[in-house]
Amino acid sequence: MDHEKLFFASDYMEGAHPEILRRLMETNLEKTPGYGTDAYSEAARARIRAACRAPEAEIHFLVGGTQANATVIDAMLRPWQGVVAARTGHISVHEAGAIEFGGHKVLTLEPEDGKLTAARVRRCFAAWRDDANRDHMVMPALVYISQPTECGTLYSLGELEAISDVCRAAGIGLYLDGARLAYALACPQNDATLPDIARLCDAFYIGGTKCGALFGEAVVFPRPGVAPHFFTVVKQHGALLAKGRVAGIQFDALFTDDLYGAIGRTAIEAADRIRAALHQMGYALAFDSPTNQIFIILDKERAAALSRKIEMSFWEYTDDGRVIMRIATSWATTREDVDALIEALKD
C-alpha cells in the first residue's frame, strides 16, 4: 500500500470501529445458535426497535447493501411488477443490474437535486393507471429512495411525507436505502429522524458497512407482515448468514450509547471542514451535498495530478469534458487526515 497517498475514495476503506472489534473479541469463543436467532441479535433488534419507536418492527441482518436491496425489492414485488427510482439512484446506476437480474425492472424518473419528487411519482402512477395498454407493461409497485441520495443530498421531512402520502394513496410500497444513514441523521441540515423514517416507509435498512461495522445492514420492516416469509426469501437469495451473531453483535454495539450517532457526526464534521476549504480555494462542486460525500469538478489534467496524491472516486464526466471526482469522509477520518488533504488540494 502507498502510505504517502491520502485515502478519501469511500467510507468503507477502514475495518471497523474499535468498540465493535472489542465486542467481537470478547464474545469470540462463545457458542450461540445460528441464523440470527442468538441473544446478541435479539438485543440488537430490541435496541433498533427502541431507536425507531417501532415496537413491532421485523428486523433482519444482511451482509451488504446490494444484497439487501435485491432481496427486499424481490420480496416486496410480484413477478410482473417493477420499482420506481431516480435515474441517478443507486439501484439504477451502481448495482450492475442486480434488480433486473432478480426479475424486476427499475423504472427510472428524472430527479431534482438527486431526489424523486412526490409530483413525479404521482404522475408515474397515473400514467400506468390511465394507459389502455397497461396490461402489456411493467406495473410500478414500489418506490425506492435513499437517504442520503447517491449525490449526497438529503430528503427533508416534508419531502419524505409527501412521497409517503402519494405511495399510500396509491397502495404502493416505499423502501428507503440507508447505506449511509448515519451520515444523514448526523447532518445539521437534516430534519428527518429515524422514527420519522420508520413511520413513513414500509421498509428500510440501517447501513453498517459504510458506518463503522466490518459489514452488515439491518433491514427493518416497521410494521409486521409487509414481506411474508422474509427469512426464507433471504435464504433463497443466498443472503442468510449462518454466524448471524457476528452481525447482531455489531448492531448491538452501534446502537449502544448512541455510537451510530457519534460515528455520523465525526464524518460530517470532517466533511464540513473540507467543504469550507474547497469553497475558499475556489473549487467548483457538482452537487450541493451537506453530508459526507463531496463531489468536485476538475479538468482532466488537474484530476490526474491530484489523483497521484489523493485516492478519490471517479464519478462521471460533465458535458463539457471535465470530470467529477468524489471525496468521502468516514467514521475514522481524523483531523490530521483532513489537514493533509487540504494541504494537498492547495498544491
C-alpha positions in Angstrom: 0.0 0.0 0.0 1.1 3.6 -0.8 1.4 5.1 2.7 2.1 8.5 1.3 -1.2 8.7 -0.5 -4.3 10.1 1.1 -7.3 7.8 1.0 -10.7 9.5 0.6 -12.2 7.4 -2.1 -15.1 6.0 0.0 -16.4 5.5 3.6 -15.7 1.8 3.8 -12.0 1.8 3.4 -11.2 1.1 7.0 -12.1 -2.0 9.0 -14.4 -1.4 11.9 -14.9 0.8 14.9 -12.7 -0.3 17.9 -15.8 -0.8 20.1 -17.2 -3.3 17.6 -13.8 -5.2 17.4 -13.7 -5.3 21.2 -17.2 -6.8 21.4 -16.4 -9.3 18.8 -13.2 -10.4 20.6 -15.0 -10.6 23.9 -17.6 -12.9 22.6 -15.4 -14.8 20.1 -15.3 -18.2 21.9 -19.0 -18.2 22.9 -21.2 -20.8 21.3 -24.5 -19.4 20.1 -27.4 -20.5 17.8 -27.1 -19.6 14.1 -29.0 -17.6 11.5 -29.6 -14.5 13.8 -31.5 -16.5 16.4 -28.9 -15.7 19.1 -29.3 -13.4 22.1 -27.0 -10.7 20.7 -29.1 -10.4 17.5 -32.2 -10.2 19.7 -30.6 -7.5 21.8 -29.7 -5.5 18.7 -33.3 -5.8 17.4 -34.6 -4.5 20.7 -32.3 -1.5 20.5 -33.2 -0.8 16.9 -36.9 -1.0 17.7 -36.5 1.4 20.5 -34.5 3.8 18.3 -37.1 3.7 15.6 -40.0 3.8 18.1 -41.4 0.8 16.2 -42.0 -1.9 18.9 -43.4 -4.5 16.4 -40.7 -4.0 13.7 -39.4 -7.1 12.0 -35.6 -6.8 11.7 -33.2 -8.9 9.7 -29.4 -8.6 9.3 -27.9 -9.0 5.8 -24.3 -8.7 4.7 -24.3 -5.8 2.2 -26.2 -3.0 0.6 -26.7 -4.5 -2.9 -27.7 -7.8 -1.3 -30.2 -6.0 0.9 -31.7 -4.0 -2.0 -32.1 -7.0 -4.2 -33.6 -9.2 -1.5 -36.0 -6.6 -0.1 -37.2 -5.5 -3.6 -37.7 -9.0 -4.7 -39.6 -9.9 -1.6 -41.9 -6.9 -1.9 -42.8 -7.3 -5.6 -44.7 -9.8 -7.7 -43.1 -11.0 -10.9 -44.9 -8.5 -13.1 -44.1 -5.5 -11.0 -41.2 -3.0 -11.0 -39.6 -0.5 -8.7 -39.6 3.3 -9.3 -36.3 5.0 -8.7 -34.4 8.2 -9.6 -32.3 7.9 -12.7 -29.3 8.6 -10.5 -30.4 6.2 -7.8 -28.0 3.5 -6.6 -30.1 0.6 -7.9 -30.3 2.4 -11.2 -26.6 3.0 -11.8 -24.3 1.3 -9.3 -25.6 -2.2 -8.8 -24.7 -3.8 -12.1 -28.4 -4.5 -12.9 -28.9 -6.6 -9.7 -32.6 -5.7 -9.5 -33.2 -6.6 -13.2 -31.1 -9.8 -12.6 -33.7 -10.7 -10.0 -36.5 -10.3 -12.5 -37.8 -6.8 -11.7 -37.4 -3.7 -13.9 -36.1 -0.4 -12.4 -38.5 2.3 -13.7 -36.4 5.5 -13.6 -37.7 9.1 -13.2 -35.7 12.2 -13.7 -34.5 13.5 -10.3 -34.3 17.0 -8.8 -31.1 17.5 -6.9 -30.7 13.7 -6.8 -34.2 13.2 -5.4 -37.5 11.9 -6.5 -40.4 14.3 -6.1 -43.9 13.4 -4.9 -45.3 15.1 -8.1 -43.3 13.0 -10.4 -44.0 9.8 -8.5 -47.8 10.6 -8.7 -47.5 11.2 -12.4 -45.7 7.9 -12.9 -48.5 6.0 -11.1 -51.2 7.9 -13.0 -49.5 7.2 -16.4 -49.6 3.5 -15.8 -53.1 3.5 -14.4 -54.5 5.6 -17.3 -52.7 3.7 -20.1 -55.0 1.5 -22.1 -52.1 -0.8 -22.7 -51.1 -1.2 -19.1 -51.6 -5.0 -19.1 -48.7 -5.1 -21.5 -46.5 -3.0 -19.2 -44.5 -3.4 -16.0 -46.6 -2.2 -13.1 -44.9 0.3 -10.7 -45.5 -1.2 -7.3 -42.7 0.0 -5.1 -40.8 3.3 -4.8 -37.0 3.2 -3.9 -35.3 6.2 -2.4 -32.0 6.6 -0.4 -31.1 8.8 2.5 -28.7 10.4 1.7 -29.2 10.2 -2.1 -26.5 9.0 -4.5 -25.5 12.6 -4.9 -25.1 13.2 -1.1 -28.2 15.3 -0.9 -31.0 14.9 1.7 -34.7 14.4 1.6 -36.4 16.8 4.0 -39.1 15.5 6.3 -41.7 17.3 4.2 -40.4 15.7 1.0 -40.5 12.2 2.7 -44.0 12.8 4.0 -45.2 13.9 0.5 -43.8 10.9 -1.2 -45.1 8.6 1.5 -48.6 10.1 1.2 -48.6 9.5 -2.6 -47.5 5.9 -2.2 -50.1 5.1 0.5 -52.9 6.8 -1.5 -51.9 4.5 -4.5 -51.4 1.4 -2.4 -47.7 1.4 -3.4 -44.8 0.5 -1.0 -42.0 2.9 -0.1 -38.5 1.5 0.5 -35.5 3.6 1.8 -31.9 2.6 1.3 -30.0 3.7 4.3 -26.4 2.6 3.4 -25.1 5.9 4.7 -28.0 6.7 7.1 -25.6 7.5 10.0 -24.3 10.4 8.0 -27.7 11.7 7.0 -29.0 11.6 10.6 -25.9 13.4 11.9 -26.1 16.2 9.3 -27.2 19.6 10.9 -29.4 20.2 7.8 -31.4 17.0 8.3 -34.8 17.2 9.9 -36.0 13.6 9.3 -35.4 11.3 12.3 -35.1 7.5 12.5 -38.7 7.4 13.9 -39.9 9.5 11.0 -38.4 7.1 8.6 -40.0 4.1 10.4 -43.4 5.9 10.3 -43.2 6.9 6.7 -41.6 3.9 5.0 -42.8 0.3 4.5 -39.2 -1.0 4.6 -35.7 0.5 5.0 -32.3 -0.6 6.1 -29.8 0.9 8.5 -26.4 0.8 7.0 -23.5 -0.7 8.9 -20.9 -1.4 6.2 -20.3 2.3 5.4 -21.0 3.3 9.0 -18.4 1.7 11.3 -19.2 -2.0 11.0 -17.0 -4.7 9.5 -20.0 -5.5 7.3 -23.8 -5.7 7.6 -27.1 -3.9 7.1 -30.1 -4.0 9.4 -33.3 -4.4 7.2 -36.3 -3.0 9.1 -40.0 -3.6 8.3 -41.6 -1.2 10.8 -45.0 -3.0 10.6 -45.0 -6.8 10.5 -46.3 -8.7 7.5 -45.1 -6.4 4.8 -42.9 -9.1 3.3 -44.2 -12.5 4.5 -41.7 -15.3 5.0 -38.8 -12.8 4.5 -36.4 -15.1 6.4 -37.0 -17.8 3.7 -36.6 -15.2 0.9 -33.2 -14.2 2.4 -32.2 -17.9 2.3 -33.3 -18.2 -1.3 -31.1 -15.2 -2.2 -28.0 -16.8 -0.5 -28.1 -14.0 1.9 -28.7 -15.8 5.2 -25.6 -15.5 7.4 -25.1 -18.7 9.4 -23.0 -16.9 12.0 -25.7 -14.4 12.4 -24.4 -13.3 15.8 -21.4 -11.6 14.1 -23.9 -9.1 12.5 -26.0 -8.9 15.6 -23.1 -8.1 17.9 -22.1 -5.2 15.6 -25.5 -3.6 15.6 -25.9 -4.1 19.3 -22.7 -2.1 19.7 -23.7 0.5 17.1 -27.0 1.2 19.0 -25.5 1.3 22.5 -24.8 4.8 23.9 -25.5 6.4 20.5 -22.4 5.1 18.9 -24.2 5.2 15.5 -24.8 8.9 16.0 -21.3 9.6 17.1 -19.9 7.8 14.0 -22.0 10.0 11.8 -21.0 13.3 13.5 -17.3 12.5 13.1 -17.7 12.1 9.3 -19.9 15.2 8.9 -17.5 17.5 10.9 -14.6 16.3 8.7 -16.6 16.9 5.5 -17.7 20.3 6.6 -14.1 21.4 7.1 -13.1 20.1 3.6 -16.1 21.8 2.0 -15.2 25.1 3.6 -11.6 24.8 2.4 -12.8 23.9 -1.1 -15.0 26.9 -1.3 -12.2 29.1 -0.1 -9.8 27.8 -2.7 -12.4 28.3 -5.5 -13.1 24.7 -6.4 -16.4 24.0 -8.1 -18.8 21.4 -6.5 -21.1 19.3 -8.7 -23.8 18.9 -6.1 -24.9 20.8 -3.0 -24.3 17.9 -0.7 -24.2 18.6 3.0 -23.3 15.0 4.0 -20.1 13.1 4.0 -19.7 12.9 0.2 -18.2 15.8 -1.7 -18.2 16.0 -5.5 -15.6 18.3 -7.1 -15.4 19.3 -10.8 -11.9 19.2 -12.3 -10.4 19.4 -15.7 -8.8 16.1 -16.6 -5.2 17.3 -16.1 -6.0 18.6 -12.6 -7.8 15.4 -11.7 -4.9 13.3 -12.8 -2.4 15.4 -10.8 -4.5 15.3 -7.7 -5.1 11.6 -8.1 -1.4 10.9 -7.7 -1.6 12.3 -4.2 -5.2 11.6 -3.2 -7.3 8.5 -3.7 -10.6 9.8 -4.9 -13.5 8.1 -6.6 -14.3 8.8 -10.3 -17.9 9.8 -10.6 -18.7 10.9 -14.1 -17.8 13.2 -16.9 -19.5 16.5 -17.4 -21.0 17.6 -20.8 -18.0 19.9 -21.3 -15.5 17.1 -20.8 -14.4 17.8 -17.3 -14.5 15.1 -14.6 -16.4 14.8 -11.3 -14.4 13.2 -8.6 -15.8 12.2 -5.2 -14.1 12.7 -1.8 -15.7 10.8 1.1 -15.1 11.1 4.8 -16.0 8.3 7.3 -16.3 7.5 11.0 -12.5 7.0 11.0 -11.5 10.3 9.4 -9.1 12.2 11.7 -8.3 15.9 11.9 -4.8 15.1 10.7 -6.3 13.4 7.6 -8.3 16.5 6.8 -5.4 18.8 7.4 -3.2 16.7 5.0 -6.0 16.7 2.4 -6.5 20.4 2.5 -2.7 21.0 2.0 -2.7 18.6 -1.0 -5.6 20.4 -2.5 -3.8 23.7 -2.1 -0.9 22.5 -4.2 
